[in-house]
Amino acid sequence: MCRVMPRGLGLVLTLSVVVVAVGGPRARGAAVFPGQSTVDGKTVGQWTSEWWKWAESFGPGPFSDTTGARSNLNQGGPVYYLAGSGGNAGPITRSVTVGSDRKVLVPLINWIVAAGADPGFADTRVEANALATNTINPANLFATIDGVAVPNLASHREESGALFTLDVVANNDSGFPPGTYTDAYGDGYWLMLEPLSPGQHTLHFGGTSTPYNAGAFTIDQFAIDVTVNLNVVPVPAAVWWGPVGAACAIAWRRRRLARRG
């Protein structure tokens, strides 16, 4: 069983059409889509599956990146993926540049399970649900945009919605053996942001987990703390972004992947 390690900042995405989320919390022009929204033809949960594919598509991966130097690797499409960090890696600050036409997917604390469920769980979906429910207390999560706290983080729990195929490269950050896994399932807390206004923005996000005894294994408390200095550059409306590249935060333990942040 392999466990996805904590990746506070989940990872980065792109977009071509600006969609306004009515009633979304705003910070200096930034808005957060309501939880379970549909964005550019996919639910936020489906975008999180694409995020995991992106995160496993290069090694070393985005979680061990302490500067933001790898942030633009394999990015494409209407959503830009921001990355998290390993559990208890300490505060991490990255500098990232993104176009003003792209939405941004932000991971808080999340889990992914693949390569079969651990003892005591019927399948990877059931296990991912249990991990998210028992290790993530929304009250212990945080997210600010330009110093303004994002409210009601409890409403932003997102699931893959269906099993998906995860292609994992060698030397990845998650601890998964390289290969193809057809039963991946993710569950956790994410924020999907509308495109931000050109200029400098600061995103700070993460949280602290709750210890969990699952019977066959235990998960200790961990913390995610990521700051992203986001340089948003103007992009002409006529520019077209290519298809989303393949896309975790993970700690390895047999066949369970647990992602945190």
TAVENTA-V548854 format. One record per backbone hydrogen bond with DSSP energy under -0.5 kcal/mol. CO is the residue of the C=O (numbers start at 1). NH is the residue of the N-H. Records with the same first field share a line. If there is no record, write none. Layout:
CO->NH, NH
//
This chain:
1->255
2->4
3->251, 257
4->250
5->260
8->10
10->84
11->82
12->81
13->80
17->19
19->21
20->22
21->24
25->32
27->30
30->27
31->33, 194
34->37
37->39, 44
39->42
42->39
43->47
44->48
45->49
46->50
47->51
48->52
49->53
50->54
51->55
52->56
54->57
56->169
62->65
64->66
67->95
68->71
70->73
72->75
76->14
78->15, 103
79->14
80->13, 105
81->12
85->8
86->89
92->227
94->229
96->231
98->233
99->102
103->80
104->106, 193
105->82
106->191
107->10
109->189
111->187
112->4
113->185
114->2
118->121
123->127
124->128
125->129
126->130
127->131
128->132
129->133
130->134
131->135
132->136
135->137, 210
136->138
137->140
138->141
140->208
142->206
143->150
144->204
145->148
147->149
148->145
149->151
152->155
153->156
154->157
156->190
158->188
164->184
165->167
166->168, 181
168->179
169->172
179->168
181->166
184->164
185->113
186->160
187->111
188->158
189->108
191->106, 193
192->33
193->104
199->232
201->230
202->146
203->228
204->144
205->226
206->142
207->224
212->214, 219
214->216
217->214
219->212
222->209
223->88
224->207
225->92
226->205
227->94, 229
228->203, 230
229->96, 231
230->201, 232
231->98, 233
232->199
233->100
236->239
242->77
247->54, 55, 56
248->250
251->3, 258
253->256
255->114
256->253, 258
257->112, 259
//
